[in-house]
Amino acid sequence: MCIMLMIEEWLDFIIQSRSGKKHDFDIVIGPMADDQIYNYITDLMNGVITREAFWELAKFKYPTHQIAFCTEKSLNCLNFIDCEEEV
């Protein structure tokens, strides 16, 4: 399992993932790069902005967190309990 905060290592992980690099984590928990953050990451990857500019742009964004189940093994840890139908 990998738990991340919105820090340099998170940014490196996101860039590597967006570049197609595989990882060995079963579950990844951390900030979700929403559309605006993703645009900043794309600009950083394309050399449009610097890493420092990315952090300046991103510092007032409060990303939601996500849990990504990345392997069959991690999915097998889940058990359905119940659901509710909205009326």
SERO-4910 file (N, C-alpha, C, O; in steps of 0.05 Angstrom, whole numbers):
BEGIN
 pado doro    nc1    nc2    nc3   cac1   cac2   cac3    cc1    cc2    cc3    oc1    oc2    oc3
  Met    A     17    -23      0      0      0      0     18     25      0     40     25     11
  Cys    A      8     45    -13     23     70    -14      4     93     -6    -17     96    -18
  Ile    A     12    108     15     -4    131     24     12    156     18     35    158     26
  Met    A     -1    175      4     13    199     -5      0    224      4    -24    226      8
  Leu    A     16    245      8      7    272     12     14    288    -12     30    279    -29
  Met    A      3    312    -15      9    328    -38     36    342    -34     37    366    -27
  Ile    A     57    326    -38     84    336    -35    100    327    -59     89    316    -78
  Glu    A    126    333    -59    143    327    -83    141    298    -92    139    292   -116
  Glu    A    141    279    -73    140    251    -80    113    244    -94    112    228   -112
  Trp    A     91    257    -85     65    253    -97     67    263   -126     57    250   -145
  Leu    A     78    287   -130     80    299   -157     96    281   -175     89    276   -198
  Asp    A    119    270   -165    135    252   -180    120    227   -188    122    217   -210
  Phe    A    105    216   -169     89    192   -174     68    197   -195     64    180   -213
  Ile    A     54    220   -194     33    227   -213     46    230   -241     35    219   -261
  Ile    A     68    244   -243     82    248   -268     90    221   -280     86    216   -304
  Gln    A    102    204   -263    110    177   -273     86    161   -282     88    147   -303
  Ser    A     64    162   -267     40    147   -274     29    157   -301     21    141   -318
  Arg    A     28    184   -304     17    196   -328     35    190   -352     27    190   -375
  Ser    A     61    184   -346     80    177   -368     80    147   -374     95    138   -391
  Gly    A     63    132   -360     61    103   -366     78     85   -349     78     61   -354
  Lys    A     92     96   -330    109     79   -313     91     63   -294     73     75   -281
  Lys    A     96     37   -292     80     20   -274     92     21   -246    115     27   -242
  His    A     75     14   -227     84     12   -199     74    -15   -188     59    -29   -201
  Asp    A     84    -22   -165     78    -48   -153     59    -47   -130     55    -66   -115
  Phe    A     46    -24   -125     28    -21   -103      1    -34   -108    -10    -32   -130
  Asp    A    -10    -48    -88    -36    -59    -91    -57    -37    -88    -77    -36   -103
  Ile    A    -53    -19    -69    -72      3    -63    -56     28    -61    -35     29    -48
  Val    A    -66     50    -73    -54     76    -71    -75     95    -59    -98     97    -69
  Ile    A    -68    109    -37    -86    128    -24    -73    155    -24    -50    157    -17
  Gly    A    -88    175    -33    -76    202    -33    -93    222    -47   -115    216    -56
  Pro    A    -82    246    -51    -97    267    -64   -104    260    -93    -87    248   -107
  Met    A   -127    267   -101   -136    262   -129   -129    287   -145   -136    309   -137
  Ala    A   -116    283   -167   -110    306   -185   -135    312   -202   -140    299   -222
  Asp    A   -150    332   -193   -174    340   -208   -166    352   -234   -142    354   -241
  Asp    A   -186    361   -250   -180    372   -277   -161    395   -276   -143    397   -293
  Gln    A   -164    413   -257   -146    437   -256   -118    428   -249    -99    437   -261
  Ile    A   -115    412   -228    -89    402   -220    -76    386   -243    -53    389   -249
  Tyr    A    -93    370   -256    -83    354   -279    -72    373   -301    -51    367   -313
  Asn    A    -86    395   -306    -77    414   -326    -50    426   -318    -32    429   -335
  Tyr    A    -46    432   -292    -21    442   -283      1    421   -286     24    427   -294
  Ile    A     -6    395   -281     14    374   -284     21    371   -314     45    367   -320
  Thr    A      2    372   -331      7    371   -360     25    394   -368     44    390   -383
  Asp    A     20    418   -359     37    441   -365     65    437   -355     84    443   -369
  Leu    A     68    425   -331     94    419   -320    109    399   -337    132    402   -344
  Met    A     95    377   -345    107    356   -361    115    366   -389    134    357   -400
  Asn    A     99    386   -399    105    397   -426    125    420   -425    131    432   -445
  Gly    A    135    427   -401    154    449   -398    142    476   -400    157    496   -403
  Val    A    116    478   -398    102    504   -399    106    520   -373    109    544   -373
  Ile    A    106    505   -350    111    518   -324    133    502   -310    139    479   -317
  Thr    A    145    515   -290    166    501   -274    153    487   -251    129    490   -246
  Arg    A    168    471   -238    159    457   -213    150    477   -192    130    474   -179
  Glu    A    166    499   -190    159    519   -170    133    533   -177    117    538   -159
  Ala    A    128    538   -203    103    550   -211     80    530   -206     58    539   -199
  Phe    A     84    504   -210     63    485   -204     54    487   -175     31    489   -170
  Trp    A     74    487   -157     67    488   -128     53    514   -121     36    515   -104
  Glu    A     61    536   -134     48    562   -129     19    561   -138      1    571   -124
  Leu    A     14    550   -161    -13    547   -172    -30    528   -155    -54    532   -151
  Ala    A    -18    506   -146    -32    485   -133    -37    490   -103    -53    477    -91
  Lys    A    -23    509    -91    -24    512    -62    -51    520    -51    -56    515    -27
  Phe    A    -68    532    -66    -94    540    -56   -116    520    -64   -139    524    -59
  Lys    A   -108    498    -77   -127    477    -85   -127    456    -62   -106    449    -52
  Tyr    A   -151    447    -56   -154    427    -35   -165    402    -48   -189    398    -50
  Pro    A   -147    385    -57   -156    361    -72   -172    342    -54   -167    339    -30
  Thr    A   -190    328    -67   -204    307    -53   -185    283    -52   -166    281    -68
  His    A   -191    264    -35   -174    241    -33   -187    217    -47   -212    216    -49
  Gln    A   -170    200    -56   -180    176    -70   -166    151    -60   -144    153    -49
  Ile    A   -179    129    -63   -167    103    -58   -168     88    -84   -190     83    -95
  Ala    A   -145     81    -95   -144     66   -120   -136     37   -114   -114     32   -103
  Phe    A   -153     19   -122   -147    -10   -119   -135    -18   -146   -148    -20   -166
  Cys    A   -109    -24   -145    -93    -27   -170    -89    -55   -179    -80    -60   -201
  Thr    A    -96    -74   -162    -91   -102   -169   -115   -119   -162   -133   -111   -146
  Glu    A   -116   -143   -174   -137   -162   -168   -136   -170   -138   -157   -173   -125
  Lys    A   -112   -172   -128   -108   -179    -99   -122   -158    -81   -135   -166    -62
  Ser    A   -119   -133    -88   -131   -112    -71   -161   -112    -73   -175   -108    -54
  Leu    A   -172   -118    -97   -201   -119   -101   -213   -142    -85   -236   -141    -77
  Asn    A   -198   -164    -82   -208   -187    -67   -210   -181    -37   -222   -197    -23
  Cys    A   -200   -159    -28   -202   -151      0   -229   -138      6   -236   -134     29
  Leu    A   -243   -130    -15   -269   -116    -12   -292   -136     -8   -292   -157    -21
  Asn    A   -310   -128      9   -334   -144     13   -358   -125     11   -359   -105     25
  Phe    A   -378   -132     -6   -402   -117     -8   -418   -121     18   -423   -143     27
  Ile    A   -428    -99     29   -443   -100     54   -472    -94     49   -490   -109     57
  Asp    A   -477    -71     36   -505    -62     33   -506    -39     13   -485    -28      6
  Cys    A   -529    -32      5   -533     -9    -11   -561      4     -5   -578    -10      6
  Glu    A   -563     29    -11   -588     43     -7   -597     55    -33   -581     67    -47
  Glu    A   -622     53    -39   -633     65    -63   -643     93    -57   -659     97    -38
  Glu    A   -635    113    -73   -645    140    -69   -673    142    -80   -679    130   -100
  Val    A   -689    158    -66   -717    161    -75   -721    189    -86   -743    196    -95
***
